[in-house]
Amino acid sequence: MKRGKKYVEAAKNVDRQKQYDTAEAIAIVKKNATAKFDETIEAHIRTGCDGRHADQQIRGAVVLPHGTGKTVRVLVFAKGVKADEAQAAGADYVGAEDLIPRIQNEGWLDFDVVVATPDMMGVVGRLGRVLGPKGLMPNPKAGTVTMDVTKAIADIKAGKIEYRLDKTNIVHVPVGKASFTEEQLQENFDAILSAIMKAKPAAVKGAYLKSVTLTSTMGPGVRMNAVKLMNV
């Protein structure tokens, strides 16, 4: 795969044989984020889980202390008083059955997170084929199926992110933006790591964290010391 000049230059700042401490990794990733836009800093955490087994799944949510640096658009499925509550809490879109054809037939997906009250899940279920593959399906574990729509919206707008295993047993999560200070990125990363460590399934055998890589949107990955991170 041919890489651009900027990537090749940035890669010189990374020792491929080394596993970095968090502070060092963040400093390098920040330095390498030289694109003309504010790059997203991401963590890619390879776990020792086997996601084919239900008792080794990881899924949850965590509110990042400094947010994600991204404006999040929230769609809420609710009726009556709960719909009014969602509007008052700052939801970007609120609706019920009326939104089904818009999403299903017109391909409308101008939102980042979907929240639903439990009574609306029958309606939302009809959108499973559209929302599911995009990771937008509301889920009780992530706090997006709830009667407390005010809290759900407040948390999401404050920087709540979802984490879950992908098919290769890796968790991909945003840590913040390249414009964040190193301290802000460190505190966000610590919050993510703490949540994922707490979510460790009892059935996992061997090392829980196989590898942890920090990267920016356009920059090379920086490997972190997974053993050290497990003992923090």
Secondary structure, 3 states (H helix, E strand, C coil): CCCCHHHHHHHCCCCCCCCECHHHHHHHHHHHCCCCCCCEEEEEEEECCCCCCHHHCCEEEEECCCCCCCCCCEEEECCHHHHHHHHHHCCCEEECCCHHHHHHCCCCCCCCEEEECHHHHHHHHCCHHHHCCCCCCCCHHHCCECCCHHHHHHHHHHCEEEEEECCCCEEEEEEEECCCCHHHHHHHHHHHHHHHHHCCCCCCCCCCEEEEEEEECCCCCEEECHHHHHCC
